[in-house]
Amino acid sequence: MADDPVIDLEILPDGTVRFEIDGVAGEDCEALERLVLEALGGEVVSRERTRAFYARTGAKTGVAQRLRSLLKRG
């Protein structure tokens, strides 16, 4: 299995939260972003997609679905 995705969060002094998702491409990245926003209760002010977002992985990793089911258990 590929490396697990990494979510780097930074909370700025004004309360703004910046985060970067690494290790997940395309639709899975967007799904994971939605979960993070849902958990934080925020909205997107700006978005920067990296080259990794557009990488073709051949198949969905299902990482967002796995995370969603883990959150439901806890």
ZIKARA-V234211 format. One record per residue. N is the residue number from 1. PHI is phi in whole degrees, 0 to 359 (NA if undefined). OMEGA is omega in whole degrees, 0 to 359 (NA if undefined). D_CENTER is the distance of its C-alpha to the mean C-alpha in Angstrom with 1 decimal. Layout:
# ZIKARA-V234211
N/PHI/OMEGA/D_CENTER
N/PHI/OMEGA/D_CENTER
This chain:
# ZIKARA-V234211
1/NA/180/18.2
2/292/177/15.9
3/302/177/14.3
4/292/178/11.6
5/293/179/8.1
6/238/175/8.1
7/242/177/6.4
8/264/179/9.3
9/249/176/10.5
10/227/178/13.8
11/257/182/16.0
12/277/182/18.7
13/306/181/22.3
14/275/178/22.2
15/93/177/19.4
16/294/178/16.8
17/249/175/13.4
18/249/176/11.6
19/218/179/8.2
20/228/179/7.1
21/253/181/4.7
22/235/176/7.6
23/95/180/9.1
24/223/182/7.5
25/245/169/9.3
26/54/185/10.3
27/299/178/10.0
28/295/178/7.8
29/296/179/5.0
30/297/179/6.4
31/295/178/6.8
32/294/176/3.6
33/301/179/3.7
34/300/179/7.1
35/296/179/7.1
36/297/180/6.3
37/297/178/8.8
38/296/181/11.0
39/293/182/11.3
40/273/181/12.1
41/72/184/14.3
42/243/177/13.5
43/222/181/13.5
44/280/175/12.4
45/264/174/15.3
46/209/183/14.4
47/222/176/11.9
48/232/179/12.5
49/266/181/11.5
50/269/177/12.7
51/302/181/15.0
52/299/179/12.5
53/301/185/10.6
54/270/180/14.1
55/298/177/15.1
56/270/183/16.8
57/264/181/16.0
58/90/179/18.8
59/203/176/17.0
60/292/179/13.8
61/275/181/12.5
62/74/185/12.0
63/298/181/9.2
64/294/179/7.8
65/294/178/11.6
66/296/179/12.4
67/295/179/10.2
68/301/180/11.6
69/291/176/15.0
70/294/180/14.8
71/294/179/14.1
72/293/180/17.1
73/291/186/19.3
74/270/NA/18.9
